[in-house]
Amino acid sequence: MPANIHNREISQIVEGQMRQWEMAQNEQVKRETQTRLVGTEGVKIDYIAISRELGSGGAEIAQALTGLLKWQVYDKEILDYMAENMDVHKSVLESVDERTISWIEDWLAPIFTEKAVRQLDYYRHLTKVLLVIAKHGRATILGRAAGMILPRESGLSVRIIAPFDLRCQRYAHRNNIALDKAKSIVIREDRARKEFAKDFLNADICDCKYYDIVINTEKFSPESAAKLIWRTLDQRTKGTV
């Protein structure tokens, strides 16, 4: 697909979502139109963050969840578009009130104070986008270490994994490439995702403490895994990180 067509599709997705946010604010019915699932102790769930290994089926699971929950999926390309396009980024921030903006700045302060990273501006913008999305609710966020940075009390953080050989086979089949080439791509992507989390948050993306549930998809279809996550929402209770 040509890049200009692909970018236009992302732009349309983002613009459509922001129109929905604006309508909810203008009509002052956000609580009614954005009904949130509530766990066994009355915990409101605003977002599901999915971290996944390449070839584990994370994207397919996110799409399956959309069919169950009717929530918007935000993947890497959409998140980067909202973080890097300054006109869009400004509009994203304008979609929440001043109190929320103040809360976002307070949340950012301890994360990035005196932190020397290669892409500090991008990480700050990305974090703001993630926080705004979570505040609006009804969001399934795919990748970008969302579950490691967003407030854990208001979301569900999920890690999707699978055995290395199986992931390579899936990737080779899906992209119609040789298995050896798929293996090199999976290895490179695994390293890149670990480096992203390390550079962004000085954290290990594989550390289970960041996740409420870890699913090995070796014996789960995307639909089955999505249903498992969906049912987990009802059992989500407020606890400490």
N, C-alpha and C positions, 0 to 999 in steps of 0.2 A: 504494500500500500504506500503511495507517495506520502512523504512527510507532511506536505501542506494539508492533504486531506485528513491524515491522522490527527494533526494538531487541531484542525477545525472540529473534528469529532469530540476531542477532549474539551475544547472551548465550549461546545454546545452542552456537554454534560455538566460542566461547572456552572455555566450561566443558568441552566435549568434548575440546578440545586439551589443556587443563590436566590432565584425567584421564589422558590418554595420557602426559604428562610424569611424573605421579605414579606411574603403573604402572611406567614404565621405571626410575624411581629405586628404588621399593620392591622390585622383583624383581631389581635389580642386573644387568640385562641390556641396559643402554642401548646398549652397543657392538654387541651382536648385533641388536637390534631397530631400531637406527637406522643401518644400514649406509650409509656415505657413499661417493659416487663419488670415485675417486682418479685424479688426472691422471698424465701421463707421468713425473713425478718424485716420485710418491707424495704429492702434495698433497691433503689432505682438503678436500672442498668441503661446507661446512655450509649455505650459503644461495645463492640466486640473487636478486639485487636488480634489479628492473626499473623504470627510469625511462622515462616515455613522454609524448609529446605527445598532447593530446586529439585523438581521431579517428585515431590511428595504429594502433590495434588492440592496445595493450598488455594490456588486461584479457583479451581473447580469447586472446592468446598465453599468458598466465599460466594460464588454464584448460586450454589445450591441453597445457601442460607438466605439469599435474597428471595428465592421462591417461597421460603417458609415464613420469613419475617417482613418482607416488603421494605427492607431497609436499603439505603444507598450504599454501594460499595465504593470505597476510595482506594485505588491502587497507587503504586509508585508514580506512574505517569501523571495521574490526576493531582496527587499531592505535590509533586515537583512543579507542575504547572501553576498551582495556587501559591507556592512558596517563591518561585523565581520570577513570575510575571508581576511586576510591581503594581500595575494598575489593578490586576485581579487581587493581589495580596491586600491592597488597600481596601478594596471592596469587601473582602472576607472579614477584615477587622471591623469594618463599619457595620457589619451585620449583627454585632452584639453591642450591648450597652456599655457605658463608661465604667460601671462597677465591675463588669466582666473583664474589661481591658485592664483595669487596675489589678484584678486578681491574677491575670495572665502575667503581668510584669513582675508581680511578687513571686509567682511560681518560677519565672525565668531566672531571677536574681541569683539564687544559690547554685544553679546549674552551670551558668556561664561566667560567673565572676572570676576574673583573673585566669580564665581558661585559655590556653594557647592551642588552638586547633587550626587546621588548614582552611576550613570553610566556615568560620564562625558566623558570618552574616547569614549564610544559607541555613545553618543549624538553628539559629534564632528564629528565622522566618518559618522554617518547617515546624518548629515547636509551637509557635503561635497558631499556625494553621491547624495542627492537630488538636490544640486546646479549644479552638473555636468550634471545630467539627464535633468534638466530644460534648461541648456545652449545648449545641443544637440538638444532639441526641439522634437516635435511630440510625446509627452509623456502623458499618462494618469496614474496618480499616486494615488494609492488607500491606504488611511490610513496614519499612522505615522505622523499625524499633518502637512503634507506637505503644505497645503494651508495656514497654520498659520505662516510658517517660510520662504517660498519662496517669491521672489519679486512679489508683487501683480500686478505691472504694466505690467508684461509679461505673466500673466496666468489667468486662471479662477478658482476660488475657490468655490466648491459646497458642500453643506451639504444635506445628504439624511436621512430623518426621517420617522417614521410611529408610529401610536398609539401602546402603550406598549402591549396590549392584542393581537393585530394583529401580532406584531413581534414574540411574544411567540408562537402563533398558527403556523405561517410560519416555525419557527425554529423546532418545534415539528414534523410537517409534513415532512419537508425536511430531518430530521435526524431519523425519525421513532422512536421517544421517547415519553414518557408521557408528558402531558402538564405541570404538576407540576415541573418536572425535567427541562423542557425547560425554565420555568419562572425563576428558580434559576440560570440557566446558563446565561440568558439574563441580569438579575440583576447584576451578578458577572462581566460580560463582560462590561456592561455600566460603572460600578465603575472603572474597570481597565483602560478603555480608558480615562476616566476623569482624573484619577491619572497620566496616562502617560503624557498627555498634561500639567498637573499642574507641574509635576516633570521636564519635558523637558523644558517648556517655561514659567512656572508660569502663565498659561492662562487657561481660561474656554472653553473647547471644544464646549460647547453649545452656546457660545456667538455669536450672529448673525453678529457682526461687522467683523468677520473673513471671511465671505462668501459673494460672489457675488449673489448667488441664493440658496435658501433652498427649497427642494422639498419634500412634504409629499406624500409618495407612496401608501397611502390608496386607492386612486382611479386612480393611474397611473401604468401601466405595465412597466417593465424594458425598453421595446422598446420605449414606449411613453415618459418616462422620459429621455431616451437617446436622442431622437429627440428634446425634449425641450432644453436640454443642448446644443445640436448641433446648434440649431437655435439661442440660446443666444449668441453664439460666434460671430455671425455676428453683434450683437448689442452692443458688448463690446466696451466701450470707455474709454479713459485714464482718471482716476480720482485720488483723494487722498484717502489713506487708512483711 
